[in-house]
Amino acid sequence: MPDFLRKFIGLLLIFTAVGVASCQALVASCSSGVTAAPALHAPR
């Protein structure tokens, strides 16, 4: 495999991993915000 192709695939995998991680963090923050809101209002 040519060296430039290997570097390109490596960078592509890194950017994909960062994108997936940021999407998961966004989904986790949104879902935790939705579940935390009723939990704060429930003891009242």
TORLUMVEX-513104 format. One line per field, with one value per residue (C-alpha): residue in three letters; chain; z, x, y. Coordinates in nm, 2 decimals, decimal comma, padded with zeros to 4 digits. Each point is the difference from the previous one (the first is absolute). Layout:
# TORLUMVEX-513104
type <- ALA;...
mol <- A;...
c3 <- Z;...
c1 <- X;...
c2 <- Y;...
END
This chain:
# TORLUMVEX-513104
type <- MET;PRO;ASP;PHE;LEU;ARG;LYS;PHE;ILE;GLY;LEU;LEU;LEU;ILE;PHE;THR;ALA;VAL;GLY;VAL;ALA;SER;CYS;GLN;ALA;LEU;VAL;ALA;SER;CYS;SER;SER;GLY;VAL;THR;ALA;ALA;PRO;ALA;LEU;HIS;ALA;PRO;ARG
mol <- A;A;A;A;A;A;A;A;A;A;A;A;A;A;A;A;A;A;A;A;A;A;A;A;A;A;A;A;A;A;A;A;A;A;A;A;A;A;A;A;A;A;A;A
c3 <- 00,00;-00,09;00,29;-00,09;-00,02;00,34;00,15;-00,16;00,14;00,34;00,00;-00,12;00,28;00,26;-00,13;00,00;00,36;00,11;-00,18;00,15;00,35;-00,03;-00,13;00,29;00,25;-00,15;00,02;00,36;00,10;-00,16;00,15;00,34;-00,02;-00,08;00,28;00,25;-00,04;00,13;00,28;00,12;00,00;00,15;00,37;00,00
c1 <- 00,00;00,14;00,11;-00,22;-00,31;00,08;00,03;-00,32;-00,19;00,15;-00,11;-00,34;-00,04;00,11;-00,25;-00,27;00,07;-00,01;-00,33;-00,16;00,13;-00,14;-00,34;-00,01;00,08;-00,27;-00,26;00,11;-00,03;-00,34;-00,14;00,14;-00,14;-00,34;00,01;00,15;-00,28;-00,29;00,23;00,06;-00,37;-00,12;00,08;-00,21
c2 <- 00,00;00,34;00,22;00,29;-00,22;-00,15;00,35;00,11;-00,30;00,06;00,36;-00,10;-00,25;00,26;00,26;-00,27;-00,10;00,37;00,05;-00,31;00,10;00,35;-00,13;-00,24;00,28;00,22;-00,28;-00,08;00,37;00,04;-00,32;00,07;00,35;-00,14;-00,25;00,25;00,26;-00,22;-00,13;00,35;00,08;-00,33;00,07;00,31
END
